Amino acid sequence: MKLKRIGHVAICVQDIDRAVEFYKNLGMEVAWQDSDWAYLKAGEDGLALLSPGYAQAGPHFGFIFRDRAEMEASYEQLSAQNVKMTKIHEHRDGTASFYGQDPDGNWFEYLYEPALVSAE
């Protein structure tokens, strides 16, 4: 397993619409927005905005995989190492991922993002 880059950082915000406008004014573009979360991009890098009611995850950083099989193989490898993880989850935007925790309790996400989702 060789990671190529951190693809996004996820933060909690109180108001999705207000936060989206703020980050758009910083030069980011909206890739996906819903009532409880939004995903903005600056080139290839992303920022996930999570509302207080977003149930999937809290603050985390995410690694991007373009090949789903590679993400799934990483899941199996980390599982064999007894890393604390969630199950693989299918997202409503066509991506799939799982979350894991490092030894200090920090959350990370391994995210399969098809090329179509990340196209500008």
MDAnalysis code that builds the backbone (N, CA, C; Angstrom):
import MDAnalysis as mda
import numpy as np

u = mda.Universe.empty(360, n_residues=120, atom_resindex=np.repeat(np.arange(120), 3), trajectory=True)
u.add_TopologyAttr("name", ["N", "CA", "C"] * 120)
u.add_TopologyAttr("resid", np.arange(1, 121))
u.add_TopologyAttr("resname", ["MET", "LYS", "LEU", "LYS", "ARG", "ILE", "GLY", "HIS", "VAL", "ALA", "ILE", "CYS", "VAL", "GLN", "ASP", "ILE", "ASP", "ARG", "ALA", "VAL", "GLU", "PHE", "TYR", "LYS", "ASN", "LEU", "GLY", "MET", "GLU", "VAL", "ALA", "TRP", "GLN", "ASP", "SER", "ASP", "TRP", "ALA", "TYR", "LEU", "LYS", "ALA", "GLY", "GLU", "ASP", "GLY", "LEU", "ALA", "LEU", "LEU", "SER", "PRO", "GLY", "TYR", "ALA", "GLN", "ALA", "GLY", "PRO", "HIS", "PHE", "GLY", "PHE", "ILE", "PHE", "ARG", "ASP", "ARG", "ALA", "GLU", "MET", "GLU", "ALA", "SER", "TYR", "GLU", "GLN", "LEU", "SER", "ALA", "GLN", "ASN", "VAL", "LYS", "MET", "THR", "LYS", "ILE", "HIS", "GLU", "HIS", "ARG", "ASP", "GLY", "THR", "ALA", "SER", "PHE", "TYR", "GLY", "GLN", "ASP", "PRO", "ASP", "GLY", "ASN", "TRP", "PHE", "GLU", "TYR", "LEU", "TYR", "GLU", "PRO", "ALA", "LEU", "VAL", "SER", "ALA", "GLU"])
u.atoms.positions = np.array([
    [0.856, -1.169, 0.000],
    [0.000, 0.000, 0.000],
    [0.900, 1.230, 0.000],
    [0.790, 2.020, -1.057],
    [1.576, 3.248, -1.156],
    [0.628, 4.397, -1.465],
    [0.516, 5.318, -0.522],
    [-0.368, 6.464, -0.713],
    [0.311, 7.516, -1.568],
    [-0.491, 8.181, -2.396],
    [0.051, 9.197, -3.291],
    [-0.150, 10.610, -2.761],
    [-1.273, 10.847, -2.067],
    [-1.527, 12.187, -1.555],
    [-2.712, 12.173, -0.603],
    [-2.777, 13.213, 0.216],
    [-3.976, 13.470, 0.999],
    [-4.926, 14.200, 0.076],
    [-6.116, 13.686, -0.079],
    [-7.057, 14.252, -1.036],
    [-7.980, 15.306, -0.468],
    [-8.292, 15.191, 0.835],
    [-9.177, 16.192, 1.428],
    [-9.017, 16.234, 2.936],
    [-9.511, 17.319, 3.487],
    [-9.631, 17.506, 4.927],
    [-11.103, 17.774, 5.179],
    [-11.647, 17.194, 6.245],
    [-13.055, 17.414, 6.599],
    [-13.129, 18.147, 7.927],
    [-13.947, 19.193, 7.945],
    [-14.128, 19.980, 9.159],
    [-15.611, 20.109, 9.461],
    [-15.917, 20.362, 10.722],
    [-17.302, 20.584, 11.140],
    [-17.620, 22.072, 11.067],
    [-18.805, 22.384, 10.547],
    [-19.271, 23.772, 10.462],
    [-20.700, 23.835, 10.995],
    [-21.109, 24.989, 11.452],
    [-22.459, 25.157, 12.002],
    [-23.507, 25.395, 10.920],
    [-23.117, 26.017, 9.798],
    [-24.070, 26.388, 8.759],
    [-23.436, 26.070, 7.400],
    [-23.946, 25.041, 6.729],
    [-23.366, 24.588, 5.456],
    [-23.381, 25.704, 4.414],
    [-24.526, 26.367, 4.221],
    [-24.620, 27.403, 3.189],
    [-23.638, 28.541, 3.446],
    [-23.553, 28.987, 4.678],
    [-22.636, 30.082, 5.025],
    [-21.184, 29.656, 4.785],
    [-20.848, 28.430, 5.205],
    [-19.479, 27.946, 5.025],
    [-19.137, 27.778, 3.546],
    [-20.082, 27.267, 2.751],
    [-19.842, 27.114, 1.314],
    [-19.541, 28.470, 0.692],
    [-20.336, 29.470, 1.010],
    [-20.100, 30.811, 0.461],
    [-18.738, 31.352, 0.880],
    [-18.362, 31.137, 2.127],
    [-17.066, 31.607, 2.606],
    [-15.929, 30.972, 1.810],
    [-15.960, 29.645, 1.649],
    [-14.870, 28.972, 0.952],
    [-14.907, 29.209, -0.553],
    [-16.085, 29.439, -1.127],
    [-16.147, 29.840, -2.535],
    [-15.456, 31.187, -2.711],
    [-15.657, 32.093, -1.750],
    [-15.001, 33.403, -1.826],
    [-13.488, 33.306, -1.668],
    [-13.003, 32.196, -1.115],
    [-11.555, 31.964, -1.039],
    [-11.012, 31.348, -2.328],
    [-11.911, 31.052, -3.276],
    [-11.480, 30.526, -4.566],
    [-11.773, 29.057, -4.797],
    [-12.464, 28.402, -3.874],
    [-12.789, 26.985, -4.054],
    [-14.054, 26.842, -4.886],
    [-14.217, 25.666, -5.507],
    [-15.399, 25.373, -6.313],
    [-16.189, 24.254, -5.675],
    [-17.514, 24.360, -5.703],
    [-18.387, 23.342, -5.131],
    [-18.449, 22.144, -6.064],
    [-18.096, 20.978, -5.556],
    [-18.206, 19.737, -6.320],
    [-19.504, 19.009, -5.978],
    [-19.978, 19.171, -4.731],
    [-21.199, 18.503, -4.284],
    [-21.718, 19.261, -3.076],
    [-23.003, 19.475, -3.011],
    [-23.585, 20.102, -1.827],
    [-24.931, 19.483, -1.537],
    [-25.167, 19.216, -0.272],
    [-26.434, 18.697, 0.204],
    [-26.788, 19.470, 1.468],
    [-27.878, 19.128, 2.103],
    [-28.299, 19.892, 3.279],
    [-27.395, 19.681, 4.486],
    [-26.720, 18.514, 4.564],
    [-25.906, 18.233, 5.749],
    [-24.403, 18.160, 5.495],
    [-23.969, 18.288, 4.251],
    [-22.539, 18.320, 3.958],
    [-22.291, 18.892, 2.567],
    [-21.063, 19.336, 2.370],
    [-20.659, 19.859, 1.064],
    [-19.202, 19.474, 0.824],
    [-18.845, 19.406, -0.455],
    [-17.473, 19.066, -0.831],
    [-16.999, 20.099, -1.833],
    [-15.934, 20.806, -1.474],
    [-15.369, 21.834, -2.341],
    [-13.981, 21.406, -2.786],
    [-13.566, 21.920, -3.944],
    [-12.250, 21.562, -4.461],
    [-11.439, 22.802, -4.799],
    [-10.153, 22.659, -4.595],
    [-9.155, 23.635, -5.039],
    [-8.181, 22.817, -5.868],
    [-8.385, 22.785, -7.162],
    [-7.599, 21.896, -8.007],
    [-7.962, 20.460, -7.688],
    [-6.979, 19.653, -7.352],
    [-7.215, 18.253, -7.002],
    [-7.504, 18.052, -5.522],
    [-7.331, 19.086, -4.713],
    [-7.500, 18.972, -3.271],
    [-8.912, 19.349, -2.857],
    [-9.423, 18.667, -1.821],
    [-10.792, 18.888, -1.410],
    [-10.933, 19.304, 0.040],
    [-12.069, 19.917, 0.312],
    [-12.459, 20.305, 1.662],
    [-13.894, 19.845, 1.848],
    [-14.116, 18.961, 2.811],
    [-15.462, 18.509, 3.139],
    [-15.968, 19.329, 4.316],
    [-17.170, 19.850, 4.185],
    [-17.809, 20.621, 5.246],
    [-18.932, 19.766, 5.816],
    [-18.869, 19.463, 7.102],
    [-19.822, 18.566, 7.742],
    [-20.688, 19.343, 8.723],
    [-21.993, 19.199, 8.624],
    [-22.896, 19.880, 9.547],
    [-22.931, 19.119, 10.874],
    [-23.441, 19.751, 11.926],
    [-23.538, 19.052, 13.212],
    [-24.379, 17.775, 13.129],
    [-25.322, 17.713, 12.192],
    [-26.168, 16.533, 12.053],
    [-25.625, 15.461, 11.140],
    [-24.438, 15.675, 10.558],
    [-23.877, 14.684, 9.640],
    [-23.434, 13.466, 10.419],
    [-24.029, 12.314, 10.125],
    [-23.834, 11.121, 10.963],
    [-22.643, 10.256, 10.566],
    [-22.079, 10.423, 9.384],
    [-21.060, 9.483, 8.916],
    [-19.709, 9.632, 9.591],
    [-19.260, 10.853, 9.804],
    [-17.911, 11.041, 10.343],
    [-17.755, 12.443, 10.886],
    [-16.782, 12.608, 11.745],
    [-16.416, 13.918, 12.245],
    [-15.185, 14.412, 11.510],
    [-14.448, 15.332, 12.104],
    [-13.240, 15.850, 11.467],
    [-12.280, 14.707, 11.125],
    [-11.722, 14.766, 9.926],
    [-10.796, 13.725, 9.470],
    [-10.024, 14.247, 8.258],
    [-9.064, 13.473, 7.826],
    [-8.384, 13.738, 6.563],
    [-8.548, 12.505, 5.700],
    [-8.588, 12.696, 4.382],
    [-8.891, 11.590, 3.489],
    [-7.835, 11.377, 2.424],
    [-7.584, 10.108, 2.145],
    [-6.686, 9.699, 1.073],
    [-7.534, 9.212, -0.099],
    [-7.193, 9.635, -1.304],
    [-7.980, 9.331, -2.498],
    [-7.407, 8.128, -3.238],
    [-8.301, 7.252, -3.661],
    [-7.970, 6.130, -4.534],
    [-8.798, 6.262, -5.800],
    [-8.188, 6.120, -6.958],
    [-8.914, 6.123, -8.232],
    [-9.342, 4.703, -8.607],
    [-8.740, 3.699, -7.968],
    [-9.016, 2.292, -8.239],
    [-9.695, 1.695, -7.012],
    [-10.947, 1.297, -7.162],
    [-11.690, 0.755, -6.024],
    [-11.031, -0.497, -5.450],
    [-10.503, -1.348, -6.311],
    [-9.854, -2.575, -5.838],
    [-8.672, -2.246, -4.927],
    [-7.950, -1.179, -5.227],
    [-6.828, -0.770, -4.383],
    [-7.318, -0.317, -3.008],
    [-8.427, 0.414, -2.983],
    [-9.013, 0.837, -1.706],
    [-9.461, -0.378, -0.904],
    [-10.104, -1.327, -1.558],
    [-10.576, -2.530, -0.871],
    [-9.419, -3.392, -0.373],
    [-8.336, -3.475, -1.145],
    [-7.152, -4.220, -0.703],
    [-6.528, -3.549, 0.521],
    [-6.533, -2.231, 0.539],
    [-6.021, -1.494, 1.697],
    [-6.875, -1.778, 2.925],
    [-8.180, -1.889, 2.735],
    [-9.083, -2.227, 3.829],
    [-8.699, -3.571, 4.437],
    [-8.472, -4.551, 3.583],
    [-8.109, -5.889, 4.059],
    [-6.760, -5.863, 4.790],
    [-5.817, -5.126, 4.252],
    [-4.494, -5.038, 4.866],
    [-4.557, -4.382, 6.243],
    [-5.280, -3.275, 6.350],
    [-5.400, -2.593, 7.638],
    [-6.196, -3.430, 8.634],
    [-7.191, -4.149, 8.138],
    [-7.971, -5.030, 9.000],
    [-7.076, -6.122, 9.596],
    [-6.184, -6.664, 8.788],
    [-5.255, -7.692, 9.271],
    [-4.288, -7.139, 10.317],
    [-4.087, -5.824, 10.297],
    [-3.208, -5.177, 11.279],
    [-3.993, -4.710, 12.515],
    [-5.277, -5.076, 12.578],
    [-6.153, -4.722, 13.702],
    [-6.329, -3.219, 13.889],
    [-6.302, -2.464, 12.789],
    [-6.586, -1.031, 12.846],
    [-8.091, -0.877, 13.049],
    [-8.510, 0.005, 13.948],
    [-9.928, 0.259, 14.183],
    [-10.506, 0.944, 12.958],
    [-11.548, 0.316, 12.348],
    [-12.125, 0.833, 11.111],
    [-13.628, 0.620, 11.071],
    [-14.284, 1.415, 10.230],
    [-15.687, 1.195, 9.907],
    [-15.757, 0.235, 8.729],
    [-16.945, -0.179, 8.371],
    [-17.135, -0.972, 7.160],
    [-17.059, -0.042, 5.953],
    [-16.857, -0.604, 4.771],
    [-16.875, 0.184, 3.543],
    [-18.306, 0.675, 3.317],
    [-18.418, 1.952, 3.020],
    [-19.719, 2.617, 2.881],
    [-19.855, 3.202, 1.476],
    [-20.991, 2.955, 0.845],
    [-21.304, 3.548, -0.460],
    [-21.912, 4.924, -0.214],
    [-21.348, 5.967, -0.810],
    [-21.840, 7.326, -0.622],
    [-22.822, 7.708, -1.722],
    [-23.675, 8.676, -1.428],
    [-24.709, 9.100, -2.372],
    [-24.152, 9.822, -3.592],
    [-22.877, 10.233, -3.551],
    [-22.281, 10.929, -4.700],
    [-21.505, 9.994, -5.615],
    [-21.599, 8.674, -5.400],
    [-20.928, 7.711, -6.266],
    [-19.564, 7.266, -5.775],
    [-19.117, 7.799, -4.654],
    [-17.848, 7.379, -4.066],
    [-18.106, 6.263, -3.052],
    [-17.045, 5.668, -2.553],
    [-17.133, 4.649, -1.495],
    [-15.906, 4.812, -0.617],
    [-16.069, 4.542, 0.677],
    [-14.932, 4.726, 1.571],
    [-15.111, 3.960, 2.865],
    [-14.040, 3.980, 3.643],
    [-14.115, 3.532, 5.019],
    [-13.267, 4.481, 5.850],
    [-13.582, 4.533, 7.143],
    [-12.864, 5.384, 8.078],
    [-12.069, 4.507, 9.026],
    [-10.922, 5.013, 9.440],
    [-10.097, 4.317, 10.416],
    [-9.556, 5.306, 11.433],
    [-9.038, 4.765, 12.530],
    [-8.458, 5.607, 13.578],
    [-7.008, 5.235, 13.790],
    [-6.179, 6.263, 13.967],
    [-4.782, 6.019, 14.312],
    [-4.695, 5.717, 15.815],
    [-3.516, 5.356, 16.324],
    [-3.394, 5.008, 17.744],
    [-3.765, 6.133, 18.711],
    [-3.784, 7.387, 18.225],
    [-4.143, 8.514, 19.085],
    [-5.604, 8.934, 18.940],
    [-6.374, 8.189, 18.146],
    [-7.793, 8.478, 17.994],
    [-8.152, 9.422, 16.872],
    [-7.185, 9.839, 16.055],
    [-7.465, 10.702, 14.899],
    [-8.075, 9.860, 13.782],
    [-9.116, 10.398, 13.161],
    [-9.798, 9.678, 12.087],
    [-9.185, 9.999, 10.727],
    [-9.122, 8.981, 9.868],
    [-8.727, 9.146, 8.474],
    [-9.745, 8.403, 7.622],
    [-9.784, 8.756, 6.355],
    [-10.694, 8.107, 5.415],
    [-9.898, 7.629, 4.209],
    [-10.183, 6.419, 3.762],
    [-9.671, 5.909, 2.498],
    [-10.857, 5.947, 1.539],
    [-10.771, 6.805, 0.531],
    [-11.908, 7.116, -0.329],
    [-11.636, 6.713, -1.771],
    [-12.540, 5.891, -2.323],
    [-12.532, 5.612, -3.752],
    [-13.338, 6.718, -4.413],
    [-12.691, 7.447, -5.305],
    [-13.320, 8.558, -6.004],
    [-13.156, 8.319, -7.503],
    [-14.222, 7.880, -8.183],
    [-14.101, 7.666, -9.630],
    [-13.671, 8.945, -10.335],
    [-12.985, 8.816, -11.417],
    [-12.487, 9.973, -12.170],
    [-13.605, 10.933, -12.511],
    [-14.798, 10.423, -12.814],
    [-15.924, 11.269, -13.179],
    [-16.307, 12.223, -12.061],
    [-16.221, 11.783, -10.798],
    [-16.581, 12.629, -9.654],
    [-15.607, 13.786, -9.522],
    [-14.328, 13.544, -9.807],
    [-13.326, 14.577, -9.587],
    [-13.073, 15.443, -10.812],
    [-13.735, 15.148, -11.920],
    [-13.512, 15.947, -13.140],
    [-14.003, 17.364, -12.955],
    [-13.251, 18.300, -13.455],
    [-13.632, 19.723, -13.350],
    [-14.578, 20.069, -14.457],
])
